[in-house]
Amino acid sequence: MGIQRMNNVLVKHSKWLFGIITAIIIVSFVWFFTPGVSGNLLLGGIGGN
């Protein structure tokens, strides 16, 4: 019962969920591979004031 109910929710909101997941992936790629002013946290926050 619970799985079927959850599946219905996922089908109804799949566009929103897919959009949110896509946005999170894009933001994390940009954040990890582009050291900003504060430096890349993955590399220990090197540089930046």
ModelCIF file with pLDDT and N, C-alpha, C, O atoms, coordinates in Angstrom:
data_MODEL
#
_entry.id   MODEL 
#
_entity.id                         1 
_entity.type                       polymer 
_entity.pdbx_number_of_molecules   1 
#
_entity_poly.entity_id                      1 
_entity_poly.type                           'polypeptide(L)' 
_entity_poly.nstd_linkage                   no 
_entity_poly.nstd_monomer                   no 
_entity_poly.pdbx_seq_one_letter_code       MGIQRMNNVLVKHSKWLFGIITAIIIVSFVWFFTPGVSGNLLLGGIGGN 
_entity_poly.pdbx_seq_one_letter_code_can   MGIQRMNNVLVKHSKWLFGIITAIIIVSFVWFFTPGVSGNLLLGGIGGN 
_entity_poly.pdbx_strand_id                 A 
#
loop_
_entity_poly_seq.entity_id 
_entity_poly_seq.num 
_entity_poly_seq.mon_id 
_entity_poly_seq.hetero 
1 1  MET n 
1 2  GLY n 
1 3  ILE n 
1 4  GLN n 
1 5  ARG n 
1 6  MET n 
1 7  ASN n 
1 8  ASN n 
1 9  VAL n 
1 10 LEU n 
1 11 VAL n 
1 12 LYS n 
1 13 HIS n 
1 14 SER n 
1 15 LYS n 
1 16 TRP n 
1 17 LEU n 
1 18 PHE n 
1 19 GLY n 
1 20 ILE n 
1 21 ILE n 
1 22 THR n 
1 23 ALA n 
1 24 ILE n 
1 25 ILE n 
1 26 ILE n 
1 27 VAL n 
1 28 SER n 
1 29 PHE n 
1 30 VAL n 
1 31 TRP n 
1 32 PHE n 
1 33 PHE n 
1 34 THR n 
1 35 PRO n 
1 36 GLY n 
1 37 VAL n 
1 38 SER n 
1 39 GLY n 
1 40 ASN n 
1 41 LEU n 
1 42 LEU n 
1 43 LEU n 
1 44 GLY n 
1 45 GLY n 
1 46 ILE n 
1 47 GLY n 
1 48 GLY n 
1 49 ASN n 
#
_struct_asym.id          A 
_struct_asym.entity_id   1 
#
loop_
_ma_qa_metric.id 
_ma_qa_metric.mode 
_ma_qa_metric.name 
_ma_qa_metric.software_group_id 
_ma_qa_metric.type 
1 global pLDDT . pLDDT 
2 local  pLDDT . pLDDT 
#
_ma_qa_metric_global.metric_id      1 
_ma_qa_metric_global.metric_value   76.98 
_ma_qa_metric_global.model_id       1 
_ma_qa_metric_global.ordinal_id     1 
#
loop_
_ma_qa_metric_local.label_asym_id 
_ma_qa_metric_local.label_comp_id 
_ma_qa_metric_local.label_seq_id 
_ma_qa_metric_local.metric_id 
_ma_qa_metric_local.metric_value 
_ma_qa_metric_local.model_id 
_ma_qa_metric_local.ordinal_id 
A MET 1  2 69.00 1 1  
A GLY 2  2 86.00 1 2  
A ILE 3  2 89.00 1 3  
A GLN 4  2 91.00 1 4  
A ARG 5  2 91.00 1 5  
A MET 6  2 89.00 1 6  
A ASN 7  2 91.00 1 7  
A ASN 8  2 91.00 1 8  
A VAL 9  2 88.00 1 9  
A LEU 10 2 86.00 1 10 
A VAL 11 2 91.00 1 11 
A LYS 12 2 91.00 1 12 
A HIS 13 2 89.00 1 13 
A SER 14 2 92.00 1 14 
A LYS 15 2 92.00 1 15 
A TRP 16 2 92.00 1 16 
A LEU 17 2 90.00 1 17 
A PHE 18 2 93.00 1 18 
A GLY 19 2 93.00 1 19 
A ILE 20 2 95.00 1 20 
A ILE 21 2 95.00 1 21 
A THR 22 2 95.00 1 22 
A ALA 23 2 94.00 1 23 
A ILE 24 2 94.00 1 24 
A ILE 25 2 93.00 1 25 
A ILE 26 2 91.00 1 26 
A VAL 27 2 86.00 1 27 
A SER 28 2 84.00 1 28 
A PHE 29 2 83.00 1 29 
A VAL 30 2 80.00 1 30 
A TRP 31 2 75.00 1 31 
A PHE 32 2 73.00 1 32 
A PHE 33 2 72.00 1 33 
A THR 34 2 68.00 1 34 
A PRO 35 2 60.00 1 35 
A GLY 36 2 59.00 1 36 
A VAL 37 2 52.00 1 37 
A SER 38 2 54.00 1 38 
A GLY 39 2 52.00 1 39 
A ASN 40 2 53.00 1 40 
A LEU 41 2 56.00 1 41 
A LEU 42 2 55.00 1 42 
A LEU 43 2 56.00 1 43 
A GLY 44 2 56.00 1 44 
A GLY 45 2 54.00 1 45 
A ILE 46 2 55.00 1 46 
A GLY 47 2 50.00 1 47 
A GLY 48 2 47.00 1 48 
A ASN 49 2 41.00 1 49 
#
loop_
_atom_site.group_PDB 
_atom_site.id 
_atom_site.type_symbol 
_atom_site.label_atom_id 
_atom_site.label_alt_id 
_atom_site.label_comp_id 
_atom_site.label_asym_id 
_atom_site.label_entity_id 
_atom_site.label_seq_id 
_atom_site.pdbx_PDB_ins_code 
_atom_site.Cartn_x 
_atom_site.Cartn_y 
_atom_site.Cartn_z 
_atom_site.occupancy 
_atom_site.B_iso_or_equiv 
_atom_site.pdbx_formal_charge 
_atom_site.auth_seq_id 
_atom_site.auth_comp_id 
_atom_site.auth_asym_id 
_atom_site.auth_atom_id 
_atom_site.pdbx_PDB_model_num 
ATOM 1   N N  . MET A 1 1  ? 0.836  -1.203 0.000   1.00 69.00 ? 1  MET A N  1 
ATOM 2   C CA . MET A 1 1  ? 0.000  0.000  0.000   1.00 69.00 ? 1  MET A CA 1 
ATOM 3   C C  . MET A 1 1  ? 0.874  1.257  0.000   1.00 69.00 ? 1  MET A C  1 
ATOM 4   O O  . MET A 1 1  ? 0.661  2.163  -0.806  1.00 69.00 ? 1  MET A O  1 
ATOM 5   N N  . GLY A 1 2  ? 1.855  1.309  0.904   1.00 86.00 ? 2  GLY A N  1 
ATOM 6   C CA . GLY A 1 2  ? 2.693  2.496  1.032   1.00 86.00 ? 2  GLY A CA 1 
ATOM 7   C C  . GLY A 1 2  ? 3.506  2.772  -0.216  1.00 86.00 ? 2  GLY A C  1 
ATOM 8   O O  . GLY A 1 2  ? 3.668  3.924  -0.621  1.00 86.00 ? 2  GLY A O  1 
ATOM 9   N N  . ILE A 1 3  ? 4.024  1.695  -0.835  1.00 89.00 ? 3  ILE A N  1 
ATOM 10  C CA . ILE A 1 3  ? 4.849  1.855  -2.033  1.00 89.00 ? 3  ILE A CA 1 
ATOM 11  C C  . ILE A 1 3  ? 4.011  2.402  -3.180  1.00 89.00 ? 3  ILE A C  1 
ATOM 12  O O  . ILE A 1 3  ? 4.457  3.280  -3.919  1.00 89.00 ? 3  ILE A O  1 
ATOM 13  N N  . GLN A 1 4  ? 2.806  1.885  -3.328  1.00 91.00 ? 4  GLN A N  1 
ATOM 14  C CA . GLN A 1 4  ? 1.935  2.346  -4.406  1.00 91.00 ? 4  GLN A CA 1 
ATOM 15  C C  . GLN A 1 4  ? 1.582  3.825  -4.215  1.00 91.00 ? 4  GLN A C  1 
ATOM 16  O O  . GLN A 1 4  ? 1.547  4.594  -5.176  1.00 91.00 ? 4  GLN A O  1 
ATOM 17  N N  . ARG A 1 5  ? 1.327  4.203  -2.982  1.00 91.00 ? 5  ARG A N  1 
ATOM 18  C CA . ARG A 1 5  ? 1.000  5.590  -2.672  1.00 91.00 ? 5  ARG A CA 1 
ATOM 19  C C  . ARG A 1 5  ? 2.179  6.510  -2.985  1.00 91.00 ? 5  ARG A C  1 
ATOM 20  O O  . ARG A 1 5  ? 2.012  7.582  -3.566  1.00 91.00 ? 5  ARG A O  1 
ATOM 21  N N  . MET A 1 6  ? 3.377  6.067  -2.588  1.00 89.00 ? 6  MET A N  1 
ATOM 22  C CA . MET A 1 6  ? 4.580  6.846  -2.848  1.00 89.00 ? 6  MET A CA 1 
ATOM 23  C C  . MET A 1 6  ? 4.824  6.968  -4.347  1.00 89.00 ? 6  MET A C  1 
ATOM 24  O O  . MET A 1 6  ? 5.244  8.019  -4.831  1.00 89.00 ? 6  MET A O  1 
ATOM 25  N N  . ASN A 1 7  ? 4.559  5.893  -5.077  1.00 91.00 ? 7  ASN A N  1 
ATOM 26  C CA . ASN A 1 7  ? 4.730  5.894  -6.525  1.00 91.00 ? 7  ASN A CA 1 
ATOM 27  C C  . ASN A 1 7  ? 3.801  6.910  -7.170  1.00 91.00 ? 7  ASN A C  1 
ATOM 28  O O  . ASN A 1 7  ? 4.205  7.628  -8.085  1.00 91.00 ? 7  ASN A O  1 
ATOM 29  N N  . ASN A 1 8  ? 2.551  6.979  -6.699  1.00 91.00 ? 8  ASN A N  1 
ATOM 30  C CA . ASN A 1 8  ? 1.606  7.959  -7.237  1.00 91.00 ? 8  ASN A CA 1 
ATOM 31  C C  . ASN A 1 8  ? 2.099  9.381  -7.007  1.00 91.00 ? 8  ASN A C  1 
ATOM 32  O O  . ASN A 1 8  ? 1.987  10.229 -7.893  1.00 91.00 ? 8  ASN A O  1 
ATOM 33  N N  . VAL A 1 9  ? 2.646  9.647  -5.821  1.00 88.00 ? 9  VAL A N  1 
ATOM 34  C CA . VAL A 1 9  ? 3.181  10.983 -5.517  1.00 88.00 ? 9  VAL A CA 1 
ATOM 35  C C  . VAL A 1 9  ? 4.341  11.295 -6.443  1.00 88.00 ? 9  VAL A C  1 
ATOM 36  O O  . VAL A 1 9  ? 4.438  12.404 -6.969  1.00 88.00 ? 9  VAL A O  1 
ATOM 37  N N  . LEU A 1 10 ? 5.224  10.322 -6.647  1.00 86.00 ? 10 LEU A N  1 
ATOM 38  C CA . LEU A 1 10 ? 6.381  10.533 -7.526  1.00 86.00 ? 10 LEU A CA 1 
ATOM 39  C C  . LEU A 1 10 ? 5.939  10.802 -8.953  1.00 86.00 ? 10 LEU A C  1 
ATOM 40  O O  . LEU A 1 10 ? 6.501  11.672 -9.619  1.00 86.00 ? 10 LEU A O  1 
ATOM 41  N N  . VAL A 1 11 ? 4.947  10.073 -9.432  1.00 91.00 ? 11 VAL A N  1 
ATOM 42  C CA . VAL A 1 11 ? 4.466  10.276 -10.803 1.00 91.00 ? 11 VAL A CA 1 
ATOM 43  C C  . VAL A 1 11 ? 3.848  11.667 -10.947 1.00 91.00 ? 11 VAL A C  1 
ATOM 44  O O  . VAL A 1 11 ? 4.060  12.340 -11.956 1.00 91.00 ? 11 VAL A O  1 
ATOM 45  N N  . LYS A 1 12 ? 3.091  12.092 -9.951  1.00 91.00 ? 12 LYS A N  1 
ATOM 46  C CA . LYS A 1 12 ? 2.450  13.414 -10.005 1.00 91.00 ? 12 LYS A CA 1 
ATOM 47  C C  . LYS A 1 12 ? 3.486  14.536 -10.014 1.00 91.00 ? 12 LYS A C  1 
ATOM 48  O O  . LYS A 1 12 ? 3.344  15.511 -10.751 1.00 91.00 ? 12 LYS A O  1 
ATOM 49  N N  . HIS A 1 13 ? 4.516  14.396 -9.202  1.00 89.00 ? 13 HIS A N  1 
ATOM 50  C CA . HIS A 1 13 ? 5.468  15.489 -9.012  1.00 89.00 ? 13 HIS A CA 1 
ATOM 51  C C  . HIS A 1 13 ? 6.811  15.216 -9.682  1.00 89.00 ? 13 HIS A C  1 
ATOM 52  O O  . HIS A 1 13 ? 7.813  15.831 -9.316  1.00 89.00 ? 13 HIS A O  1 
ATOM 53  N N  . SER A 1 14 ? 6.852  14.309 -10.655 1.00 92.00 ? 14 SER A N  1 
ATOM 54  C CA . SER A 1 14 ? 8.130  13.921 -11.244 1.00 92.00 ? 14 SER A CA 1 
ATOM 55  C C  . SER A 1 14 ? 8.838  15.085 -11.923 1.00 92.00 ? 14 SER A C  1 
ATOM 56  O O  . SER A 1 14 ? 10.065 15.171 -11.867 1.00 92.00 ? 14 SER A O  1 
ATOM 57  N N  . LYS A 1 15 ? 8.092  15.984 -12.563 1.00 92.00 ? 15 LYS A N  1 
ATOM 58  C CA . LYS A 1 15 ? 8.730  17.126 -13.225 1.00 92.00 ? 15 LYS A CA 1 
ATOM 59  C C  . LYS A 1 15 ? 9.425  18.024 -12.221 1.00 92.00 ? 15 LYS A C  1 
ATOM 60  O O  . LYS A 1 15 ? 10.562 18.442 -12.437 1.00 92.00 ? 15 LYS A O  1 
ATOM 61  N N  . TRP A 1 16 ? 8.744  18.323 -11.120 1.00 92.00 ? 16 TRP A N  1 
ATOM 62  C CA . TRP A 1 16 ? 9.337  19.168 -10.078 1.00 92.00 ? 16 TRP A CA 1 
ATOM 63  C C  . TRP A 1 16 ? 10.563 18.493 -9.480  1.00 92.00 ? 16 TRP A C  1 
ATOM 64  O O  . TRP A 1 16 ? 11.611 19.121 -9.327  1.00 92.00 ? 16 TRP A O  1 
ATOM 65  N N  . LEU A 1 17 ? 10.430 17.206 -9.140  1.00 90.00 ? 17 LEU A N  1 
ATOM 66  C CA . LEU A 1 17 ? 11.543 16.493 -8.518  1.00 90.00 ? 17 LEU A CA 1 
ATOM 67  C C  . LEU A 1 17 ? 12.741 16.430 -9.463  1.00 90.00 ? 17 LEU A C  1 
ATOM 68  O O  . LEU A 1 17 ? 13.879 16.632 -9.039  1.00 90.00 ? 17 LEU A O  1 
ATOM 69  N N  . PHE A 1 18 ? 12.488 16.151 -10.739 1.00 93.00 ? 18 PHE A N  1 
ATOM 70  C CA . PHE A 1 18 ? 13.568 16.068 -11.718 1.00 93.00 ? 18 PHE A CA 1 
ATOM 71  C C  . PHE A 1 18 ? 14.251 17.423 -11.857 1.00 93.00 ? 18 PHE A C  1 
ATOM 72  O O  . PHE A 1 18 ? 15.476 17.498 -11.950 1.00 93.00 ? 18 PHE A O  1 
ATOM 73  N N  . GLY A 1 19 ? 13.463 18.486 -11.873 1.00 93.00 ? 19 GLY A N  1 
ATOM 74  C CA . GLY A 1 19 ? 14.031 19.835 -11.974 1.00 93.00 ? 19 GLY A CA 1 
ATOM 75  C C  . GLY A 1 19 ? 14.902 20.177 -10.776 1.00 93.00 ? 19 GLY A C  1 
ATOM 76  O O  . GLY A 1 19 ? 15.983 20.746 -10.928 1.00 93.00 ? 19 GLY A O  1 
ATOM 77  N N  . ILE A 1 20 ? 14.430 19.828 -9.586  1.00 95.00 ? 20 ILE A N  1 
ATOM 78  C CA . ILE A 1 20 ? 15.185 20.122 -8.365  1.00 95.00 ? 20 ILE A CA 1 
ATOM 79  C C  . ILE A 1 20 ? 16.495 19.328 -8.347  1.00 95.00 ? 20 ILE A C  1 
ATOM 80  O O  . ILE A 1 20 ? 17.552 19.874 -8.028  1.00 95.00 ? 20 ILE A O  1 
ATOM 81  N N  . ILE A 1 21 ? 16.421 18.045 -8.688  1.00 95.00 ? 21 ILE A N  1 
ATOM 82  C CA . ILE A 1 21 ? 17.620 17.201 -8.698  1.00 95.00 ? 21 ILE A CA 1 
ATOM 83  C C  . ILE A 1 21 ? 18.623 17.716 -9.722  1.00 95.00 ? 21 ILE A C  1 
ATOM 84  O O  . ILE A 1 21 ? 19.822 17.769 -9.448  1.00 95.00 ? 21 ILE A O  1 
ATOM 85  N N  . THR A 1 22 ? 18.131 18.099 -10.916 1.00 95.00 ? 22 THR A N  1 
ATOM 86  C CA . THR A 1 22 ? 19.013 18.633 -11.954 1.00 95.00 ? 22 THR A CA 1 
ATOM 87  C C  . THR A 1 22 ? 19.705 19.901 -11.473 1.00 95.00 ? 22 THR A C  1 
ATOM 88  O O  . THR A 1 22 ? 20.908 20.068 -11.670 1.00 95.00 ? 22 THR A O  1 
ATOM 89  N N  . ALA A 1 23 ? 18.947 20.792 -10.843 1.00 94.00 ? 23 ALA A N  1 
ATOM 90  C CA . ALA A 1 23 ? 19.522 22.044 -10.333 1.00 94.00 ? 23 ALA A CA 1 
ATOM 91  C C  . ALA A 1 23 ? 20.593 21.761 -9.283  1.00 94.00 ? 23 ALA A C  1 
ATOM 92  O O  . ALA A 1 23 ? 21.651 22.391 -9.291  1.00 94.00 ? 23 ALA A O  1 
ATOM 93  N N  . ILE A 1 24 ? 20.327 20.822 -8.382  1.00 94.00 ? 24 ILE A N  1 
ATOM 94  C CA . ILE A 1 24 ? 21.307 20.484 -7.340  1.00 94.00 ? 24 ILE A CA 1 
ATOM 95  C C  . ILE A 1 24 ? 22.593 19.939 -7.964  1.00 94.00 ? 24 ILE A C  1 
ATOM 96  O O  . ILE A 1 24 ? 23.690 20.302 -7.540  1.00 94.00 ? 24 ILE A O  1 
ATOM 97  N N  . ILE A 1 25 ? 22.460 19.068 -8.969  1.00 93.00 ? 25 ILE A N  1 
ATOM 98  C CA . ILE A 1 25 ? 23.637 18.498 -9.630  1.00 93.00 ? 25 ILE A CA 1 
ATOM 99  C C  . ILE A 1 25 ? 24.456 19.588 -10.308 1.00 93.00 ? 25 ILE A C  1 
ATOM 100 O O  . ILE A 1 25 ? 25.679 19.616 -10.171 1.00 93.00 ? 25 ILE A O  1 
ATOM 101 N N  . ILE A 1 26 ? 23.796 20.486 -11.038 1.00 91.00 ? 26 ILE A N  1 
ATOM 102 C CA . ILE A 1 26 ? 24.504 21.558 -11.733 1.00 91.00 ? 26 ILE A CA 1 
ATOM 103 C C  . ILE A 1 26 ? 25.227 22.458 -10.736 1.00 91.00 ? 26 ILE A C  1 
ATOM 104 O O  . ILE A 1 26 ? 26.394 22.797 -10.933 1.00 91.00 ? 26 ILE A O  1 
ATOM 105 N N  . VAL A 1 27 ? 24.532 22.843 -9.664  1.00 86.00 ? 27 VAL A N  1 
ATOM 106 C CA . VAL A 1 27 ? 25.135 23.723 -8.657  1.00 86.00 ? 27 VAL A CA 1 
ATOM 107 C C  . VAL A 1 27 ? 26.332 23.053 -8.004  1.00 86.00 ? 27 VAL A C  1 
ATOM 108 O O  . VAL A 1 27 ? 27.358 23.697 -7.788  1.00 86.00 ? 27 VAL A O  1 
ATOM 109 N N  . SER A 1 28 ? 26.215 21.767 -7.686  1.00 84.00 ? 28 SER A N  1 
ATOM 110 C CA . SER A 1 28 ? 27.336 21.095 -7.027  1.00 84.00 ? 28 SER A CA 1 
ATOM 111 C C  . SER A 1 28 ? 28.532 20.943 -7.969  1.00 84.00 ? 28 SER A C  1 
ATOM 112 O O  . SER A 1 28 ? 29.673 21.060 -7.520  1.00 84.00 ? 28 SER A O  1 
ATOM 113 N N  . PHE A 1 29 ? 28.307 20.689 -9.252  1.00 83.00 ? 29 PHE A N  1 
ATOM 114 C CA . PHE A 1 29 ? 29.421 20.631 -10.199 1.00 83.00 ? 29 PHE A CA 1 
ATOM 115 C C  . PHE A 1 29 ? 30.127 21.977 -10.272 1.00 83.00 ? 29 PHE A C  1 
ATOM 116 O O  . PHE A 1 29 ? 31.354 22.045 -10.215 1.00 83.00 ? 29 PHE A O  1 
ATOM 117 N N  . VAL A 1 30 ? 29.345 23.051 -10.397 1.00 80.00 ? 30 VAL A N  1 
ATOM 118 C CA . VAL A 1 30 ? 29.936 24.389 -10.475 1.00 80.00 ? 30 VAL A CA 1 
ATOM 119 C C  . VAL A 1 30 ? 30.699 24.707 -9.199  1.00 80.00 ? 30 VAL A C  1 
ATOM 120 O O  . VAL A 1 30 ? 31.794 25.267 -9.247  1.00 80.00 ? 30 VAL A O  1 
ATOM 121 N N  . TRP A 1 31 ? 30.114 24.345 -8.044  1.00 75.00 ? 31 TRP A N  1 
ATOM 122 C CA . TRP A 1 31 ? 30.724 24.652 -6.749  1.00 75.00 ? 31 TRP A CA 1 
ATOM 123 C C  . TRP A 1 31 ? 32.016 23.867 -6.533  1.00 75.00 ? 31 TRP A C  1 
ATOM 124 O O  . TRP A 1 31 ? 32.991 24.401 -6.004  1.00 75.00 ? 31 TRP A O  1 
ATOM 125 N N  . PHE A 1 32 ? 32.018 22.594 -6.945  1.00 73.00 ? 32 PHE A N  1 
ATOM 126 C CA . PHE A 1 32 ? 33.210 21.767 -6.731  1.00 73.00 ? 32 PHE A CA 1 
ATOM 127 C C  . PHE A 1 32 ? 34.340 22.111 -7.689  1.00 73.00 ? 32 PHE A C  1 
ATOM 128 O O  . PHE A 1 32 ? 35.506 22.106 -7.293  1.00 73.00 ? 32 PHE A O  1 
ATOM 129 N N  . PHE A 1 33 ? 34.014 22.409 -8.944  1.00 72.00 ? 33 PHE A N  1 
ATOM 130 C CA . PHE A 1 33 ? 35.063 22.570 -9.954  1.00 72.00 ? 33 PHE A CA 1 
ATOM 131 C C  . PHE A 1 33 ? 35.429 24.015 -10.239 1.00 72.00 ? 33 PHE A C  1 
ATOM 132 O O  . PHE A 1 33 ? 36.328 24.272 -11.040 1.00 72.00 ? 33 PHE A O  1 
ATOM 133 N N  . THR A 1 34 ? 34.749 24.972 -9.597  1.00 68.00 ? 34 THR A N  1 
ATOM 134 C CA . THR A 1 34 ? 35.093 26.375 -9.795  1.00 68.00 ? 34 THR A CA 1 
ATOM 135 C C  . THR A 1 34 ? 35.459 26.985 -8.452  1.00 68.00 ? 34 THR A C  1 
ATOM 136 O O  . THR A 1 34 ? 34.578 27.341 -7.670  1.00 68.00 ? 34 THR A O  1 
ATOM 137 N N  . PRO A 1 35 ? 36.760 27.109 -8.177  1.00 60.00 ? 35 PRO A N  1 
ATOM 138 C CA . PRO A 1 35 ? 37.148 27.761 -6.932  1.00 60.00 ? 35 PRO A CA 1 
ATOM 139 C C  . PRO A 1 35 ? 36.736 29.227 -6.981  1.00 60.00 ? 35 PRO A C  1 
ATOM 140 O O  . PRO A 1 35 ? 37.231 29.989 -7.812  1.00 60.00 ? 35 PRO A O  1 
ATOM 141 N N  . GLY A 1 36 ? 35.837 29.618 -6.094  1.00 59.00 ? 36 GLY A N  1 
ATOM 142 C CA . GLY A 1 36 ? 35.353 30.987 -6.090  1.00 59.00 ? 36 GLY A CA 1 
ATOM 143 C C  . GLY A 1 36 ? 36.255 31.891 -5.279  1.00 59.00 ? 36 GLY A C  1 
ATOM 144 O O  . GLY A 1 36 ? 37.428 31.578 -5.072  1.00 59.00 ? 36 GLY A O  1 
ATOM 145 N N  . VAL A 1 37 ? 35.726 33.001 -4.823  1.00 52.00 ? 37 VAL A N  1 
ATOM 146 C CA . VAL A 1 37 ? 36.482 33.964 -4.041  1.00 52.00 ? 37 VAL A CA 1 
ATOM 147 C C  . VAL A 1 37 ? 36.951 33.334 -2.734  1.00 52.00 ? 37 VAL A C  1 
ATOM 148 O O  . VAL A 1 37 ? 38.057 33.609 -2.268  1.00 52.00 ? 37 VAL A O  1 
ATOM 149 N N  . SER A 1 38 ? 36.108 32.490 -2.146  1.00 54.00 ? 38 SER A N  1 
ATOM 150 C CA . SER A 1 38 ? 36.434 31.895 -0.851  1.00 54.00 ? 38 SER A CA 1 
ATOM 151 C C  . SER A 1 38 ? 37.250 30.609 -0.996  1.00 54.00 ? 38 SER A C  1 
ATOM 152 O O  . SER A 1 38 ? 37.583 29.975 0.005   1.00 54.00 ? 38 SER A O  1 
ATOM 153 N N  . GLY A 1 39 ? 37.569 30.224 -2.214  1.00 52.00 ? 39 GLY A N  1 
ATOM 154 C CA . GLY A 1 39 ? 38.332 29.001 -2.428  1.00 52.00 ? 39 GLY A CA 1 
ATOM 155 C C  . GLY A 1 39 ? 37.431 27.783 -2.478  1.00 52.00 ? 39 GLY A C  1 
ATOM 156 O O  . GLY A 1 39 ? 36.272 27.840 -2.067  1.00 52.00 ? 39 GLY A O  1 
ATOM 157 N N  . ASN A 1 40 ? 37.961 26.695 -2.977  1.00 53.00 ? 40 ASN A N  1 
ATOM 158 C CA . ASN A 1 40 ? 37.196 25.465 -3.116  1.00 53.00 ? 40 ASN A CA 1 
ATOM 159 C C  . ASN A 1 40 ? 37.240 24.700 -1.801  1.00 53.00 ? 40 ASN A C  1 
ATOM 160 O O  . ASN A 1 40 ? 38.319 24.341 -1.329  1.00 53.00 ? 40 ASN A O  1 
ATOM 161 N N  . LEU A 1 41 ? 36.075 24.447 -1.205  1.00 56.00 ? 41 LEU A N  1 
ATOM 162 C CA . LEU A 1 41 ? 36.024 23.750 0.081   1.00 56.00 ? 41 LEU A CA 1 
ATOM 163 C C  . LEU A 1 41 ? 36.540 22.321 -0.027  1.00 56.00 ? 41 LEU A C  1 
ATOM 164 O O  . LEU A 1 41 ? 37.021 21.757 0.955   1.00 56.00 ? 41 LEU A O  1 
ATOM 165 N N  . LEU A 1 42 ? 36.441 21.726 -1.232  1.00 55.00 ? 42 LEU A N  1 
ATOM 166 C CA . LEU A 1 42 ? 36.913 20.363 -1.431  1.00 55.00 ? 42 LEU A CA 1 
ATOM 167 C C  . LEU A 1 42 ? 38.428 20.282 -1.254  1.00 55.00 ? 42 LEU A C  1 
ATOM 168 O O  . LEU A 1 42 ? 38.963 19.249 -0.850  1.00 55.00 ? 42 LEU A O  1 
ATOM 169 N N  . LEU A 1 43 ? 39.108 21.380 -1.561  1.00 56.00 ? 43 LEU A N  1 
ATOM 170 C CA . LEU A 1 43 ? 40.568 21.428 -1.439  1.00 56.00 ? 43 LEU A CA 1 
ATOM 171 C C  . LEU A 1 43 ? 40.997 22.113 -0.147  1.00 56.00 ? 43 LEU A C  1 
ATOM 172 O O  . LEU A 1 43 ? 42.140 22.556 -0.031  1.00 56.00 ? 43 LEU A O  1 
ATOM 173 N N  . GLY A 1 44 ? 40.105 22.202 0.809   1.00 56.00 ? 44 GLY A N  1 
ATOM 174 C CA . GLY A 1 44 ? 40.451 22.766 2.102   1.00 56.00 ? 44 GLY A CA 1 
ATOM 175 C C  . GLY A 1 44 ? 40.329 24.279 2.159   1.00 56.00 ? 44 GLY A C  1 
ATOM 176 O O  . GLY A 1 44 ? 40.897 24.911 3.050   1.00 56.00 ? 44 GLY A O  1 
ATOM 177 N N  . GLY A 1 45 ? 39.594 24.869 1.221   1.00 54.00 ? 45 GLY A N  1 
ATOM 178 C CA . GLY A 1 45 ? 39.380 26.314 1.262   1.00 54.00 ? 45 GLY A CA 1 
ATOM 179 C C  . GLY A 1 45 ? 40.654 27.099 1.058   1.00 54.00 ? 45 GLY A C  1 
ATOM 180 O O  . GLY A 1 45 ? 40.897 28.082 1.758   1.00 54.00 ? 45 GLY A O  1 
ATOM 181 N N  . ILE A 1 46 ? 41.487 26.673 0.093   1.00 55.00 ? 46 ILE A N  1 
ATOM 182 C CA . ILE A 1 46 ? 42.759 27.349 -0.173  1.00 55.00 ? 46 ILE A CA 1 
ATOM 183 C C  . ILE A 1 46 ? 42.474 28.736 -0.768  1.00 55.00 ? 46 ILE A C  1 
ATOM 184 O O  . ILE A 1 46 ? 41.633 28.883 -1.654  1.00 55.00 ? 46 ILE A O  1 
ATOM 185 N N  . GLY A 1 47 ? 43.188 29.742 -0.266  1.00 50.00 ? 47 GLY A N  1 
ATOM 186 C CA . GLY A 1 47 ? 43.048 31.096 -0.809  1.00 50.00 ? 47 GLY A CA 1 
ATOM 187 C C  . GLY A 1 47 ? 41.767 31.765 -0.354  1.00 50.00 ? 47 GLY A C  1 
ATOM 188 O O  . GLY A 1 47 ? 41.006 31.208 0.438   1.00 50.00 ? 47 GLY A O  1 
ATOM 189 N N  . GLY A 1 48 ? 41.539 32.956 -0.858  1.00 47.00 ? 48 GLY A N  1 
ATOM 190 C CA . GLY A 1 48 ? 40.351 33.709 -0.486  1.00 47.00 ? 48 GLY A CA 1 
ATOM 191 C C  . GLY A 1 48 ? 40.561 34.468 0.803   1.00 47.00 ? 48 GLY A C  1 
ATOM 192 O O  . GLY A 1 48 ? 41.266 34.005 1.700   1.00 47.00 ? 48 GLY A O  1 
ATOM 193 N N  . ASN A 1 49 ? 39.953 35.626 0.895   1.00 41.00 ? 49 ASN A N  1 
ATOM 194 C CA . ASN A 1 49 ? 40.130 36.456 2.093   1.00 41.00 ? 49 ASN A CA 1 
ATOM 195 C C  . ASN A 1 49 ? 38.843 36.519 2.869   1.00 41.00 ? 49 ASN A C  1 
ATOM 196 O O  . ASN A 1 49 ? 38.782 37.169 3.913   1.00 41.00 ? 49 ASN A O  1 
#
